[in-house]
Amino acid sequence: MTRQDFPHYSARMEAELKALEDKLAQFVEINQRLRDDTQRLRQELASTLHRSKQLEEKIHAASDRLEQIVKQIPVEET
């Protein structure tokens, strides 16, 4: 907005409006960055949870195999 559009605006009001406009633009930019970060973090979390589940399944399978091997070991009588 310029003084030509609204002749009753003072230079101070115009400066305040410009400062507010700048702050709003900065807010929008930061908000978008935070949205992008949030989306990236959600994707990373989903990937990490999936990987964790896979590892838990591997550990469970290894534990079961180890248990079967231990059961096959003959017991020595003393």
N, CA, C and O atoms as a DFTB+ gen file, in Angstrom:
312 C
 N C O
     1  1       0.839      -1.175       0.000
     2  2       0.000       0.000       0.000
     3  2       0.884       1.238       0.000
     4  3       1.934       1.274       0.641
     5  1       0.460       2.197      -0.693
     6  2       1.246       3.426      -0.766
     7  2       0.420       4.594      -0.269
     8  3      -0.792       4.492      -0.085
     9  1       1.088       5.680      -0.062
    10  2       0.407       6.893       0.396
    11  2      -0.542       7.417      -0.679
    12  3      -1.517       8.107      -0.379
    13  1      -0.252       7.088      -1.911
    14  2      -1.125       7.536      -2.995
    15  2      -2.501       6.890      -2.877
    16  3      -3.517       7.532      -3.144
    17  1      -2.534       5.630      -2.482
    18  2      -3.796       4.917      -2.341
    19  2      -4.617       5.452      -1.168
    20  3      -5.840       5.564      -1.253
    21  1      -3.944       5.773      -0.100
    22  2      -4.602       6.261       1.103
    23  2      -3.860       7.495       1.606
    24  3      -2.906       7.375       2.376
    25  1      -4.283       8.655       1.183
    26  2      -3.538       9.878       1.512
    27  2      -3.502      10.205       2.998
    28  3      -2.679      11.022       3.411
    29  1      -4.357       9.603       3.816
    30  2      -4.369       9.922       5.246
    31  2      -3.363       9.103       6.042
    32  3      -3.187       9.324       7.240
    33  1      -2.701       8.153       5.373
    34  2      -1.681       7.371       6.056
    35  2      -0.469       8.245       6.316
    36  3      -0.048       9.021       5.458
    37  1       0.070       8.112       7.476
    38  2       1.305       8.826       7.781
    39  2       2.487       7.936       7.423
    40  3       2.333       6.735       7.198
    41  1       3.630       8.523       7.377
    42  2       4.843       7.757       7.098
    43  2       5.063       6.718       8.191
    44  3       5.539       5.614       7.926
    45  1       4.715       7.082       9.416
    46  2       4.886       6.151      10.535
    47  2       3.959       4.943      10.384
    48  3       4.375       3.806      10.607
    49  1       2.727       5.187      10.013
    50  2       1.785       4.083       9.807
    51  2       2.261       3.178       8.680
    52  3       2.164       1.954       8.761
    53  1       2.768       3.795       7.646
    54  2       3.263       3.016       6.515
    55  2       4.453       2.153       6.940
    56  3       4.571       0.996       6.536
    57  1       5.325       2.731       7.756
    58  2       6.487       1.981       8.251
    59  2       6.030       0.822       9.143
    60  3       6.576      -0.279       9.069
    61  1       5.030       1.079       9.982
    62  2       4.522       0.028      10.856
    63  2       3.865      -1.087      10.036
    64  3       4.036      -2.268      10.339
    65  1       3.122      -0.710       9.008
    66  2       2.506      -1.714       8.144
    67  2       3.559      -2.535       7.409
    68  3       3.414      -3.748       7.255
    69  1       4.611      -1.875       6.961
    70  2       5.699      -2.576       6.274
    71  2       6.383      -3.550       7.235
    72  3       6.692      -4.682       6.862
    73  1       6.619      -3.105       8.477
    74  2       7.244      -3.972       9.482
    75  2       6.347      -5.178       9.769
    76  3       6.832      -6.302       9.893
    77  1       5.043      -4.938       9.874
    78  2       4.105      -6.025      10.108
    79  2       4.090      -6.986       8.924
    80  3       4.059      -8.203       9.105
    81  1       4.111      -6.441       7.727
    82  2       4.147      -7.264       6.518
    83  2       5.401      -8.132       6.485
    84  3       5.343      -9.309       6.128
    85  1       6.529      -7.545       6.858
    86  2       7.789      -8.297       6.903
    87  2       7.734      -9.414       7.942
    88  3       8.186     -10.532       7.695
    89  1       7.169      -9.090       9.113
    90  2       7.054     -10.105      10.169
    91  2       6.127     -11.231       9.735
    92  3       6.384     -12.400      10.019
    93  1       5.058     -10.878       9.050
    94  2       4.127     -11.893       8.570
    95  2       4.799     -12.787       7.529
    96  3       4.621     -14.005       7.551
    97  1       5.552     -12.201       6.637
    98  2       6.272     -12.985       5.631
    99  2       7.272     -13.918       6.304
   100  3       7.426     -15.071       5.902
   101  1       7.949     -13.412       7.329
   102  2       8.907     -14.236       8.070
   103  2       8.180     -15.378       8.776
   104  3       8.654     -16.514       8.783
   105  1       7.028     -15.071       9.368
   106  2       6.234     -16.095      10.036
   107  2       5.819     -17.187       9.052
   108  3       5.923     -18.374       9.360
   109  1       5.357     -16.794       7.888
   110  2       4.927     -17.758       6.872
   111  2       6.097     -18.643       6.455
   112  3       5.944     -19.854       6.301
   113  1       7.259     -18.033       6.274
   114  2       8.445     -18.801       5.885
   115  2       8.843     -19.799       6.968
   116  3       9.128     -20.959       6.672
   117  1       8.863     -19.351       8.214
   118  2       9.228     -20.239       9.326
   119  2       8.193     -21.348       9.476
   120  3       8.538     -22.507       9.707
   121  1       6.919     -20.978       9.341
   122  2       5.852     -21.969       9.432
   123  2       6.031     -23.046       8.377
   124  3       5.877     -24.230       8.677
   125  1       6.352     -22.668       7.158
   126  2       6.546     -23.647       6.088
   127  2       7.746     -24.540       6.373
   128  3       7.698     -25.750       6.150
   129  1       8.824     -23.934       6.869
   130  2       9.999     -24.728       7.227
   131  2       9.662     -25.751       8.305
   132  3      10.087     -26.904       8.236
   133  1       8.892     -25.316       9.304
   134  2       8.508     -26.221      10.387
   135  2       7.596     -27.339       9.872
   136  3       7.704     -28.484      10.311
   137  1       6.703     -27.007       8.946
   138  2       5.846     -28.041       8.356
   139  2       6.695     -29.060       7.593
   140  3       6.475     -30.267       7.694
   141  1       7.658     -28.562       6.838
   142  2       8.551     -29.461       6.093
   143  2       9.343     -30.349       7.044
   144  3       9.475     -31.553       6.822
   145  1       9.872     -29.738       8.113
   146  2      10.630     -30.509       9.106
   147  2       9.747     -31.572       9.761
   148  3      10.171     -32.711       9.958
   149  1       8.520     -31.185      10.093
   150  2       7.595     -32.117      10.722
   151  2       7.310     -33.297       9.805
   152  3       7.300     -34.446      10.245
   153  1       7.080     -33.012       8.544
   154  2       6.818     -34.078       7.573
   155  2       8.017     -35.012       7.452
   156  3       7.864     -36.233       7.432
   157  1       9.217     -34.427       7.372
   158  2      10.438     -35.230       7.273
   159  2      10.613     -36.092       8.525
   160  3      10.962     -37.269       8.431
   161  1      10.368     -35.501       9.692
   162  2      10.526     -36.251      10.943
   163  2       9.495     -37.374      11.051
   164  3       9.801     -38.449      11.566
   165  1       8.282     -37.130      10.571
   166  2       7.270     -38.189      10.583
   167  2       7.703     -39.351       9.699
   168  3       7.532     -40.514      10.063
   169  1       8.264     -39.031       8.539
   170  2       8.737     -40.082       7.644
   171  2       9.896     -40.850       8.265
   172  3       9.960     -42.077       8.177
   173  1      10.811     -40.117       8.891
   174  2      11.937     -40.775       9.560
   175  2      11.447     -41.671      10.692
   176  3      11.953     -42.778      10.875
   177  1      10.467     -41.198      11.449
   178  2       9.925     -41.981      12.551
   179  2       9.272     -43.258      12.029
   180  3       9.488     -44.340      12.576
   181  1       8.478     -43.131      10.980
   182  2       7.820     -44.312      10.399
   183  2       8.861     -45.317       9.921
   184  3       8.714     -46.520      10.135
   185  1       9.901     -44.826       9.282
   186  2      10.965     -45.704       8.794
   187  2      11.694     -46.375       9.964
   188  3      11.991     -47.569       9.918
   189  1      11.971     -45.611      10.988
   190  2      12.670     -46.145      12.165
   191  2      11.812     -47.182      12.883
   192  3      12.319     -48.219      13.311
   193  1      10.529     -46.910      13.016
   194  2       9.639     -47.878      13.665
   195  2       9.554     -49.164      12.855
   196  3       9.531     -50.259      13.418
   197  1       9.508     -49.031      11.542
   198  2       9.473     -50.217      10.677
   199  2      10.753     -51.036      10.850
   200  3      10.712     -52.259      10.983
   201  1      11.886     -50.339      10.845
   202  2      13.179     -51.019      11.008
   203  2      13.259     -51.678      12.388
   204  3      13.773     -52.789      12.518
   205  1      12.756     -51.003      13.398
   206  2      12.769     -51.562      14.750
   207  2      11.942     -52.842      14.810
   208  3      12.355     -53.822      15.430
   209  1      10.789     -52.833      14.175
   210  2       9.937     -54.035      14.147
   211  2      10.649     -55.184      13.440
   212  3      10.585     -56.330      13.886
   213  1      11.333     -54.870      12.329
   214  2      12.084     -55.907      11.617
   215  2      13.167     -56.503      12.518
   216  3      13.351     -57.719      12.566
   217  1      13.879     -55.628      13.229
   218  2      14.947     -56.107      14.115
   219  2      14.390     -56.934      15.270
   220  3      14.991     -57.935      15.662
   221  1      13.254     -56.524      15.814
   222  2      12.626     -57.308      16.880
   223  2      12.270     -58.701      16.376
   224  3      12.467     -59.691      17.080
   225  1      11.747     -58.775      15.157
   226  2      11.402     -60.067      14.575
   227  2      12.650     -60.928      14.377
   228  3      12.612     -62.134      14.617
   229  1      13.748     -60.323      13.943
   230  2      15.001     -61.068      13.767
   231  2      15.517     -61.578      15.102
   232  3      15.975     -62.716      15.209
   233  1      15.439     -60.728      16.119
   234  2      15.900     -61.131      17.453
   235  2      15.049     -62.280      17.969
   236  3      15.575     -63.238      18.535
   237  1      13.746     -62.190      17.777
   238  2      12.850     -63.263      18.226
   239  2      13.180     -64.568      17.491
   240  3      13.250     -65.626      18.116
   241  1      13.381     -64.502      16.180
   242  2      13.713     -65.695      15.396
   243  2      15.048     -66.278      15.852
   244  3      15.178     -67.494      15.986
   245  1      16.034     -65.426      16.090
   246  2      17.344     -65.898      16.546
   247  2      17.227     -66.536      17.927
   248  3      17.869     -67.548      18.208
   249  1      16.414     -65.944      18.774
   250  2      16.213     -66.483      20.116
   251  2      15.563     -67.866      20.043
   252  3      15.956     -68.789      20.757
   253  1      14.564     -67.991      19.170
   254  2      13.911     -69.298      18.994
   255  2      14.909     -70.344      18.482
   256  3      14.932     -71.474      18.969
   257  1      15.725     -69.965      17.505
   258  2      16.720     -70.916      16.969
   259  2      17.718     -71.310      18.050
   260  3      18.070     -72.482      18.187
   261  1      18.166     -70.329      18.811
   262  2      19.128     -70.605      19.878
   263  2      18.516     -71.546      20.918
   264  3      19.184     -72.450      21.419
   265  1      17.268     -71.326      21.230
   266  2      16.578     -72.181      22.190
   267  2      16.503     -73.623      21.672
   268  3      16.693     -74.567      22.439
   269  1      16.231     -73.793      20.390
   270  2      16.170     -75.135      19.798
   271  2      17.546     -75.806      19.829
   272  3      17.651     -77.002      20.100
   273  1      18.587     -75.041      19.553
   274  2      19.953     -75.588      19.590
   275  2      20.305     -76.029      21.002
   276  3      20.875     -77.102      21.202
   277  1      19.962     -75.194      21.982
   278  2      20.278     -75.523      23.369
   279  2      19.531     -76.800      23.780
   280  3      20.073     -77.606      24.536
   281  1      18.330     -76.991      23.310
   282  2      17.548     -78.183      23.661
   283  2      18.182     -79.452      23.070
   284  3      17.974     -80.548      23.590
   285  1      18.946     -79.305      21.995
   286  2      19.562     -80.461      21.345
   287  2      20.862     -80.868      22.011
   288  3      21.378     -81.951      21.736
   289  1      21.395     -80.037      22.867
   290  2      22.643     -80.356      23.552
   291  2      22.342     -81.432      24.606
   292  3      21.466     -81.264      25.454
   293  1      23.080     -82.523      24.531
   294  2      22.838     -83.594      25.518
   295  2      23.195     -83.126      26.933
   296  3      24.143     -82.370      27.145
   297  1      22.430     -83.589      27.851
   298  2      22.660     -83.242      29.244
   299  2      23.601     -84.290      29.836
   300  3      23.344     -85.490      29.736
   301  1      24.678     -83.839      30.445
   302  2      25.615     -84.774      31.088
   303  2      25.136     -85.108      32.466
   304  3      24.752     -84.238      33.248
   305  1      25.165     -86.376      32.748
   306  2      24.778     -86.803      34.095
   307  2      26.034     -86.888      34.936
   308  3      27.055     -87.423      34.506
   309  1      25.944     -86.358      36.127
   310  2      27.104     -86.396      37.017
   311  2      26.878     -87.283      38.207
   312  3      27.764     -87.420      39.052
